[in-house]
Amino acid sequence: MSNYAPWLLRIGYYTKDSFLMNVAKAAIVGRSESFPGYHINTARTTAYEKVDFPLHEHKDQSVNSFHYNHILPMASMFIDYLVSDAFVKSNGQIDFPSEYIEGYAYLQNKFYGAAKGMFFR
């Protein structure tokens, strides 16, 4: 679970720690490349590391489990990362106010869109 990625990105930005920022990006890229489900049900397999893993039929992906109720919290994590990435890459010139979302399964992120933001003002 890479729910910590937006937080690491922001901490890395404010502390000028490029290592944390790189770990944040790697977490997002790694999580998005081949979604292995919520957790891995078997300790010794490389099935989910194969390039074609997501292309297999659902019933053939028995090495992990699927939790469809995590789709929206995961989407909010990606949005949080993208907005934070825009903030970082614009050096604070793209900025939107946020609210904290207390999710489940460690999916706590920021929510955007409830108030006007700033775009290179």
Phi, psi and omega in degrees: 000128183251030182298342179280349186303311179299324180292316178298321179298314180293317179298316178300320179296310184290333179261000182057042181254098183294334178298312179298321180294322178291321177296320179300313180296316180298324179295317180292313180297314181297320180291327185274338186294315181210093185294112181271015183089190184288317177211169182261127184275349180226139187281338188234075174209152175244016183305316183285351176272348180289142183303324184269008182306312181292348182273351179286154175301150182307314183294341179273354182261056186277001180277359177215176178240159182243133179235096187291341177286354179265001183297310181292317175299324177293320177298320179295327177295317179295319178296317178302316179296314182297318178293318177296321178295320177296320177300312181295311184292336178265005182055043176084003181279343171247114187213134179230136176295153183221165172237149178280133176253120175270101183264202177233167181055038178068016182265071176256123183220184174260146178249134182242158173113354181277346180213160180294145177247190181239134179230095181050054179275000000 
